Amino acid sequence: MKRIVAVNAGPRKKWNTAQMIAAACEGAKEAGAQIEYFDLFDLDKFTGCISCFGCKLEKNLGHCICKDGLTQVLEAIRTADGLIIGTPNYLSEGTASFRALIERIIFQYITYKSEIDSYNTHPIPVVFIMTSNAPDEAYEPDGYYHALIKKYEEMFNSFVGPTTVIIAAGTKQVNDYPRYNWTRFDAEARIERHETVFPQRLECARKAGASIVKD
């Protein structure tokens, strides 16, 4: 049985990002995989890369030696058959927790050698999910978030494995819009989109989760 690691890098455990990840996990389970799930905001204290360069020493090549809350996640990903990871878009980036994990995943594999680019000898398929308040157009090739997505897609492709990107844009932020004076958003339109478009994105995530098990 294949083992898929799923990582929620968002702070909310039942909202858009978590639901998208859950849908991808459901697809993976339907395809016969076992899921190992992590909520980054539940882990013990952790940081991004601390530039100790321990992963560049011969005895540790390709292995982050920093011991903290991310250690178990890194080890799980290292031996997994696939990775499902999701983050909301926070200020034109993933969350700080997502960034910390990405630094730790990617930097351990960078060789600084001309002969080889990566120490990763076990590439695995990745489903990368981003949820966002921004409209769909922001993620299209001429959109202002396209470069952000391409950056992470290329990182995953180069150092983790072949990557499928799924964007859930124009998301519903809260249930109780009247509580907030958010004049920029059309609450009724957001709710309608959540009821009509978001289920389609969930289905895309489910299919992507299944595909990384079948490939």
Backbone bond lengths (Angstrom), bond angles and torsions (degrees), N, CA, C in turn:
res aa  C-N    CA-C-N  psi(-1)  N-CA   C-N-CA  omega(-1)  CA-C   N-CA-C  phi
1 M - - - 1.460 - - 1.524 110.42 -
2 K 1.326 116.33 132.43 1.455 120.04 178.85 1.527 110.52 -75.28
3 R 1.322 114.89 147.70 1.468 120.97 179.33 1.525 108.57 -115.04
4 I 1.306 115.23 123.35 1.459 122.43 -179.60 1.524 108.96 -110.97
5 V 1.313 116.64 129.17 1.466 121.55 174.70 1.523 108.52 -92.19
6 A 1.327 116.14 130.94 1.461 122.25 177.01 1.522 109.01 -118.13
7 V 1.318 116.45 134.08 1.464 121.69 -176.31 1.522 109.90 -129.23
8 N 1.324 115.67 120.22 1.461 121.51 172.39 1.521 108.13 -95.98
9 A 1.325 116.56 111.44 1.462 121.39 -179.97 1.523 112.11 -96.06
10 G 1.320 116.61 8.51 1.456 120.71 176.33 1.520 111.01 -96.80
11 P 1.330 117.68 159.57 1.460 120.89 -176.99 1.520 114.48 -80.21
12 R 1.330 117.48 -18.58 1.468 119.91 -176.48 1.532 109.91 -100.21
13 K 1.316 115.54 129.65 1.463 120.83 -171.16 1.527 113.92 -87.60
14 K 1.330 117.54 -11.44 1.462 119.25 -176.55 1.523 112.18 -130.76
15 W 1.328 116.92 12.62 1.457 118.94 -174.46 1.518 110.56 -100.64
16 N 1.317 117.73 -156.35 1.465 121.33 -167.09 1.525 114.20 -57.36
17 T 1.330 116.83 -51.40 1.468 119.71 -177.96 1.517 110.55 -62.38
18 A 1.329 116.22 -46.62 1.464 120.50 -179.73 1.526 111.19 -62.07
19 Q 1.328 117.22 -38.05 1.465 120.33 178.96 1.522 111.59 -67.12
20 M 1.316 116.66 -39.33 1.463 119.95 177.88 1.524 110.87 -64.79
21 I 1.324 116.08 -42.83 1.464 120.09 178.10 1.522 110.03 -64.24
22 A 1.331 116.49 -42.48 1.466 120.40 179.46 1.524 111.16 -60.59
23 A 1.330 116.61 -38.55 1.462 119.98 178.30 1.524 111.10 -65.31
24 A 1.327 116.62 -42.43 1.466 120.04 177.05 1.523 110.67 -63.31
25 C 1.321 116.29 -39.86 1.470 120.48 177.88 1.524 110.86 -63.88
26 E 1.328 116.06 -39.85 1.460 119.95 179.17 1.526 110.37 -61.69
27 G 1.322 116.32 -42.64 1.459 119.61 176.96 1.510 112.12 -61.96
28 A 1.327 116.20 -40.70 1.466 120.41 178.77 1.521 110.92 -65.02
29 K 1.331 116.36 -41.38 1.467 119.73 179.04 1.524 111.29 -66.56
30 E 1.317 116.44 -39.61 1.464 120.04 177.41 1.524 111.19 -61.55
31 A 1.331 115.94 -29.62 1.467 120.89 179.05 1.527 112.03 -85.35
32 G 1.337 116.78 0.44 1.456 120.45 173.72 1.508 116.50 105.13
33 A 1.338 117.93 9.97 1.465 120.36 -176.60 1.525 112.12 -92.17
34 Q 1.309 113.79 159.55 1.462 122.69 171.20 1.525 107.58 -100.33
35 I 1.335 117.14 140.47 1.464 121.80 -176.45 1.525 110.54 -109.53
36 E 1.329 116.17 132.71 1.462 122.43 169.81 1.527 106.47 -114.20
37 Y 1.324 116.99 115.25 1.466 122.43 -167.56 1.520 111.60 -110.83
38 F 1.335 115.42 137.23 1.462 121.25 177.56 1.530 110.06 -129.93
39 D 1.332 116.36 131.60 1.462 123.04 165.97 1.518 106.74 -99.09
40 L 1.322 117.97 112.49 1.466 119.68 -176.00 1.524 112.33 -60.52
41 F 1.323 117.14 -32.07 1.460 119.66 -177.64 1.529 112.56 -75.07
42 D 1.328 117.56 -5.74 1.468 121.57 176.46 1.523 112.74 -97.69
43 L 1.309 117.59 -8.98 1.460 120.90 -173.91 1.524 111.62 -76.86
44 D 1.330 115.01 162.17 1.459 119.61 170.57 1.526 109.12 -60.94
45 K 1.310 116.58 164.55 1.460 122.21 -177.14 1.531 111.28 -51.81
46 F 1.333 115.28 137.48 1.465 120.13 176.85 1.516 109.71 -147.95
47 T 1.324 115.33 166.30 1.462 121.81 178.66 1.520 109.67 -131.95
48 G 1.316 114.98 175.32 1.450 119.96 168.86 1.521 109.56 -77.40
49 C 1.321 116.56 -166.52 1.464 121.45 178.93 1.528 109.93 -59.32
50 I 1.332 116.32 135.67 1.472 121.27 -179.01 1.530 112.02 -104.64
51 S 1.323 117.24 10.12 1.476 122.37 176.86 1.521 113.08 56.87
52 C 1.328 116.49 39.64 1.470 119.34 176.03 1.524 110.98 -81.46
53 F 1.354 117.02 -19.73 1.469 124.31 -179.65 1.526 112.95 62.49
54 G 1.340 116.42 18.21 1.459 119.16 175.69 1.517 112.61 -61.68
55 C 1.332 116.70 -30.67 1.465 120.83 -179.54 1.519 112.73 -73.97
56 K 1.328 116.96 -5.12 1.466 121.15 178.32 1.532 112.11 -101.52
57 L 1.328 117.63 -2.92 1.465 121.37 175.90 1.521 109.48 -79.77
58 E 1.325 116.61 146.03 1.464 121.12 -174.27 1.525 112.92 -53.73
59 K 1.324 117.59 -37.53 1.467 119.66 -176.57 1.531 113.01 -75.89
60 N 1.337 116.89 -12.66 1.466 120.15 -176.29 1.523 113.49 -125.01
61 L 1.309 118.72 14.30 1.460 120.83 -171.07 1.529 111.76 -51.11
62 G 1.332 114.93 125.02 1.457 120.09 178.02 1.506 115.09 80.16
63 H 1.336 117.57 7.30 1.463 121.36 -178.82 1.524 110.11 -124.22
64 C 1.329 116.79 119.53 1.459 120.69 173.82 1.525 108.63 -67.88
65 I 1.331 117.29 127.99 1.469 120.64 -176.52 1.526 112.45 -101.15
66 C 1.326 117.56 -0.77 1.465 120.98 178.14 1.529 109.07 -70.48
67 K 1.313 117.53 127.38 1.460 122.30 -177.19 1.530 110.15 -103.43
68 D 1.319 115.70 112.96 1.460 120.86 176.63 1.523 108.20 -162.65
69 G 1.316 117.20 -158.69 1.450 120.07 -175.89 1.512 115.46 -62.57
70 L 1.326 118.03 -21.93 1.466 120.98 -179.71 1.518 113.87 -85.35
71 T 1.319 117.58 -11.60 1.467 120.38 -175.29 1.521 111.60 -55.65
72 Q 1.327 116.70 -46.33 1.465 120.19 -178.48 1.528 111.64 -65.72
73 V 1.319 116.93 -33.04 1.461 120.54 179.22 1.528 110.29 -69.70
74 L 1.312 116.52 -45.06 1.463 120.85 179.64 1.522 111.37 -61.70
75 E 1.320 116.80 -41.74 1.463 120.16 179.57 1.520 110.99 -67.74
76 A 1.330 116.51 -37.68 1.461 119.85 178.55 1.524 110.73 -64.58
77 I 1.325 116.96 -43.39 1.465 121.08 179.05 1.525 110.79 -65.08
78 R 1.319 116.81 -38.59 1.468 121.43 -177.20 1.526 112.07 -58.71
79 T 1.322 116.71 -34.67 1.466 120.47 -175.32 1.526 112.89 -106.88
80 A 1.331 117.28 5.43 1.464 121.00 -176.70 1.525 111.72 -79.67
81 D 1.326 114.34 169.15 1.462 121.25 175.44 1.523 111.99 -100.74
82 G 1.318 116.75 -4.58 1.457 121.12 178.45 1.515 110.10 -176.17
83 L 1.329 115.50 162.24 1.464 121.48 -178.23 1.522 109.90 -133.83
84 I 1.334 115.34 128.98 1.460 122.95 170.45 1.521 106.46 -113.80
85 I 1.315 117.89 121.08 1.461 120.66 -176.91 1.523 109.54 -138.52
86 G 1.331 115.81 135.33 1.449 119.90 -178.21 1.512 112.88 -137.87
87 T 1.322 114.81 148.22 1.460 121.88 177.84 1.520 109.41 -147.11
88 P 1.325 117.44 145.75 1.458 118.51 166.45 1.520 110.20 -75.25
89 N 1.303 116.05 158.66 1.460 121.58 174.18 1.524 107.96 -82.30
90 Y 1.329 116.02 114.16 1.461 121.75 177.68 1.526 108.66 -113.71
91 L 1.326 116.89 109.43 1.467 120.72 175.89 1.530 111.89 53.77
92 S 1.330 114.85 48.26 1.471 122.13 176.74 1.519 113.31 67.92
93 E 1.318 117.41 28.78 1.466 123.31 177.09 1.528 108.74 -152.64
94 G 1.337 115.26 174.17 1.443 118.73 165.84 1.522 108.73 -73.80
95 T 1.317 116.98 175.40 1.461 119.43 176.39 1.524 110.31 -64.47
96 A 1.324 116.34 163.44 1.466 120.21 177.20 1.525 110.42 -59.97
97 S 1.326 116.90 -36.99 1.468 120.19 178.28 1.522 111.23 -64.89
98 F 1.322 116.70 -41.04 1.464 121.05 175.90 1.520 110.65 -60.57
99 R 1.324 115.88 -47.03 1.463 120.01 179.90 1.525 111.29 -59.06
100 A 1.331 116.61 -42.68 1.463 119.97 179.90 1.524 110.52 -60.25
101 L 1.325 116.71 -45.68 1.462 120.02 -179.87 1.524 111.09 -64.42
102 I 1.323 117.19 -42.60 1.465 120.04 -179.78 1.522 110.79 -61.50
103 E 1.324 116.86 -43.76 1.471 119.48 177.18 1.518 110.82 -56.16
104 R 1.318 116.16 -44.12 1.470 120.49 -176.07 1.530 111.60 -72.34
105 I 1.323 117.24 -36.94 1.467 119.56 177.37 1.523 110.59 -66.64
106 I 1.325 115.58 -52.02 1.458 120.43 -169.69 1.518 112.45 -74.16
107 F 1.332 117.87 -47.20 1.461 118.97 -171.36 1.525 112.18 -63.80
108 Q 1.339 117.99 -32.94 1.463 119.42 179.95 1.530 112.09 -62.18
109 Y 1.326 116.80 -25.09 1.464 120.75 -177.55 1.528 113.75 -92.79
110 I 1.325 117.77 -15.64 1.463 120.57 179.82 1.528 109.33 -70.74
111 T 1.322 117.34 129.28 1.467 120.95 -170.59 1.526 114.58 -93.06
112 Y 1.317 117.74 -28.50 1.466 121.92 -169.73 1.534 110.82 58.64
113 K 1.331 116.75 30.10 1.461 121.85 179.39 1.526 109.98 -122.47
114 S 1.318 115.53 148.08 1.458 120.40 178.24 1.523 111.65 -74.49
115 E 1.336 116.70 -28.32 1.463 120.84 -172.80 1.531 112.66 -73.93
116 I 1.322 117.04 -40.97 1.463 121.38 -179.63 1.525 109.02 -137.08
117 D 1.323 115.44 151.23 1.463 119.90 -178.53 1.525 112.91 -93.76
118 S 1.349 116.44 -30.61 1.462 119.45 -171.64 1.522 111.46 -135.75
119 Y 1.330 115.82 142.91 1.461 121.52 174.12 1.527 111.92 -87.35
120 N 1.299 117.59 -3.57 1.458 120.20 -177.67 1.525 110.05 -75.41
121 T 1.309 116.06 112.21 1.468 121.43 179.68 1.527 111.78 -100.01
122 H 1.325 116.23 4.69 1.470 120.79 -178.05 1.534 109.44 -133.86
123 P 1.346 117.42 69.65 1.466 119.46 178.51 1.525 111.28 -65.50
124 I 1.314 115.76 141.84 1.464 121.44 -179.55 1.528 109.58 -132.70
125 P 1.330 117.65 151.62 1.464 119.74 178.42 1.524 111.12 -69.92
126 V 1.319 115.03 147.48 1.464 122.03 -176.17 1.525 110.07 -126.33
127 V 1.322 115.76 137.68 1.464 121.77 165.25 1.522 106.64 -109.81
128 F 1.322 116.64 114.32 1.466 122.37 -179.89 1.522 108.99 -106.29
129 I 1.323 115.78 119.65 1.459 122.74 -175.98 1.523 109.77 -113.72
130 M 1.320 116.27 132.75 1.468 120.19 170.76 1.521 108.98 -127.99
131 T 1.332 115.97 131.01 1.456 121.45 173.19 1.519 108.53 -105.21
132 S 1.341 116.03 154.25 1.463 117.59 -168.90 1.524 111.82 -161.61
133 N 1.332 115.51 144.99 1.465 120.88 171.47 1.520 111.87 -73.94
134 A 1.318 116.66 -23.51 1.463 121.47 -175.17 1.531 110.60 -67.98
135 P 1.323 117.57 158.64 1.464 120.70 -179.33 1.523 112.26 -74.96
136 D 1.319 115.31 165.85 1.467 120.94 178.76 1.526 111.98 -53.97
137 E 1.333 115.74 -38.10 1.464 119.76 -175.57 1.528 112.43 -60.34
138 A 1.323 116.62 -26.55 1.467 119.89 -178.65 1.521 112.07 -64.88
139 Y 1.338 116.99 -22.00 1.466 121.26 -176.58 1.523 112.79 -104.38
140 E 1.309 116.79 0.85 1.456 120.36 176.75 1.532 109.90 -75.81
141 P 1.336 118.43 165.85 1.474 120.86 -173.64 1.523 115.40 -51.19
142 D 1.318 118.20 -31.32 1.465 119.76 178.17 1.528 112.06 -102.57
143 G 1.332 116.86 13.38 1.453 120.95 -178.84 1.519 112.67 -86.08
144 Y 1.320 116.18 161.65 1.468 120.27 -173.89 1.523 113.87 -75.40
145 Y 1.341 118.63 -10.48 1.464 120.06 175.63 1.528 113.12 -107.83
146 H 1.321 116.63 2.91 1.469 119.18 -178.40 1.528 111.44 -61.30
147 A 1.320 117.09 -42.62 1.467 120.36 -178.64 1.525 111.35 -63.97
148 L 1.328 116.86 -35.44 1.464 120.64 177.79 1.522 110.85 -60.90
149 I 1.317 116.23 -47.49 1.460 120.37 -178.90 1.522 111.17 -66.69
150 K 1.324 117.16 -42.34 1.462 120.23 179.48 1.520 110.96 -61.97
151 K 1.325 117.00 -37.52 1.467 120.71 179.15 1.523 110.62 -57.83
152 Y 1.324 116.76 -50.15 1.462 119.13 -177.86 1.527 111.94 -72.68
153 E 1.325 116.58 -35.56 1.461 119.30 176.47 1.527 110.45 -59.58
154 E 1.322 116.92 -43.55 1.462 120.79 179.95 1.525 111.66 -67.90
155 M 1.333 117.74 -38.79 1.467 120.41 176.28 1.523 111.00 -60.19
156 F 1.332 115.61 -49.89 1.466 119.36 -179.94 1.525 110.95 -62.34
157 N 1.324 117.12 -46.01 1.462 120.48 179.87 1.522 111.79 -58.13
158 S 1.312 116.62 -40.87 1.463 121.39 -174.52 1.519 113.25 -77.15
159 F 1.338 116.97 -35.27 1.463 118.63 -169.68 1.529 115.56 -122.00
160 V 1.324 118.39 -10.12 1.471 120.09 177.70 1.520 110.29 -118.95
161 G 1.324 117.08 -55.45 1.452 120.06 178.26 1.517 111.58 163.66
162 P 1.340 117.58 178.52 1.467 121.63 -176.87 1.524 111.15 -57.98
163 T 1.318 115.65 131.65 1.459 120.76 -166.67 1.525 112.84 -120.33
164 T 1.323 114.69 133.59 1.457 123.01 171.29 1.520 108.23 -105.06
165 V 1.321 116.95 127.94 1.467 122.08 -179.12 1.525 109.67 -104.67
166 I 1.316 115.82 132.80 1.463 121.28 176.02 1.523 108.71 -129.04
167 I 1.316 115.96 126.01 1.458 121.99 179.74 1.526 109.25 -111.02
168 A 1.318 116.37 131.60 1.465 121.80 169.48 1.522 106.40 -113.20
169 A 1.317 116.21 99.66 1.465 121.46 -175.28 1.527 110.70 -101.08
170 G 1.329 115.68 169.27 1.456 120.82 178.39 1.512 113.29 58.57
171 T 1.320 116.48 38.03 1.461 120.58 -172.44 1.528 112.95 -75.82
172 K 1.327 114.27 159.52 1.464 121.63 173.67 1.515 108.48 -81.38
173 Q 1.328 116.93 123.30 1.467 120.45 -175.35 1.522 113.18 -82.00
174 V 1.331 116.86 -38.96 1.469 122.04 -174.80 1.526 109.33 -144.57
175 N 1.318 115.81 164.34 1.463 120.32 174.24 1.521 112.11 -83.90
176 D 1.325 116.66 -31.88 1.466 121.74 -171.39 1.529 111.85 -107.93
177 Y 1.322 117.00 67.54 1.469 121.04 -179.15 1.535 113.54 -56.25
178 P 1.339 119.58 -36.80 1.469 118.60 -179.41 1.529 114.06 -59.67
179 R 1.303 116.76 -20.22 1.466 120.23 -179.96 1.527 111.78 -68.61
180 Y 1.332 116.43 -23.42 1.462 121.12 -174.23 1.531 110.39 -114.80
181 N 1.277 116.42 148.91 1.465 121.40 178.55 1.527 109.55 -95.61
182 W 1.334 115.42 64.10 1.458 121.30 -176.97 1.528 109.16 -97.08
183 T 1.293 116.48 83.16 1.459 120.13 -175.53 1.526 113.33 -72.78
184 R 1.308 117.46 -12.70 1.467 120.28 179.51 1.529 111.89 -74.30
185 F 1.328 116.98 -25.89 1.463 120.64 -173.24 1.524 111.64 -104.59
186 D 1.317 115.25 142.43 1.458 122.42 170.99 1.524 106.84 -91.44
187 A 1.330 116.61 101.10 1.461 121.08 -173.31 1.526 111.89 -59.44
188 E 1.325 116.61 -43.57 1.465 119.45 -178.70 1.525 110.96 -62.75
189 A 1.321 116.29 -39.91 1.466 119.98 179.29 1.524 110.88 -66.85
190 R 1.324 116.44 -38.72 1.469 120.19 178.39 1.523 110.66 -63.21
191 I 1.310 115.94 -44.72 1.463 120.38 -178.92 1.525 110.43 -65.26
192 E 1.335 116.12 -43.02 1.464 119.57 178.15 1.531 110.96 -62.12
193 R 1.321 116.97 -42.48 1.464 120.38 178.75 1.525 110.23 -63.02
194 H 1.326 116.36 -39.06 1.466 120.05 179.56 1.530 110.68 -62.65
195 E 1.316 116.25 -33.41 1.467 120.63 -177.97 1.522 112.74 -83.75
196 T 1.324 117.34 -21.29 1.467 120.11 -175.20 1.527 113.84 -112.14
197 V 1.336 116.76 -46.52 1.469 120.75 -175.71 1.524 111.95 -89.12
198 F 1.327 117.08 -41.88 1.470 119.21 -176.53 1.528 112.49 -57.24
199 P 1.342 119.99 -39.94 1.469 118.87 175.95 1.531 113.13 -58.51
200 Q 1.320 116.71 -32.04 1.463 119.87 176.89 1.525 111.13 -66.56
201 R 1.329 115.90 -38.27 1.465 119.69 177.75 1.525 110.43 -68.86
202 L 1.324 116.59 -36.51 1.466 119.86 175.63 1.525 110.65 -60.92
203 E 1.317 116.36 -40.47 1.461 119.89 178.99 1.529 111.09 -66.44
204 C 1.330 116.97 -37.86 1.470 120.05 175.23 1.525 110.51 -61.21
205 A 1.322 116.06 -41.44 1.463 120.22 178.72 1.523 110.77 -65.04
206 R 1.324 116.58 -41.51 1.467 120.13 179.32 1.524 110.77 -60.62
207 K 1.317 116.79 -45.29 1.465 120.72 179.71 1.525 111.41 -64.93
208 A 1.325 116.25 -38.58 1.470 119.49 178.66 1.518 110.81 -65.17
209 G 1.337 116.53 -40.61 1.461 119.98 177.47 1.515 111.95 -61.04
210 A 1.319 116.21 -40.62 1.464 119.92 177.95 1.522 111.31 -66.72
211 S 1.319 116.43 -37.74 1.468 120.13 -174.37 1.521 112.38 -66.07
212 I 1.340 118.40 -33.43 1.468 118.40 -178.17 1.526 111.68 -75.17
213 V 1.323 116.28 -14.04 1.470 119.79 174.71 1.523 110.00 -86.56
214 K 1.315 116.13 -38.06 1.465 121.13 -176.10 1.520 112.67 -77.53
215 D 1.341 117.36 -29.73 1.469 120.46 -176.81 1.526 111.65 -64.96
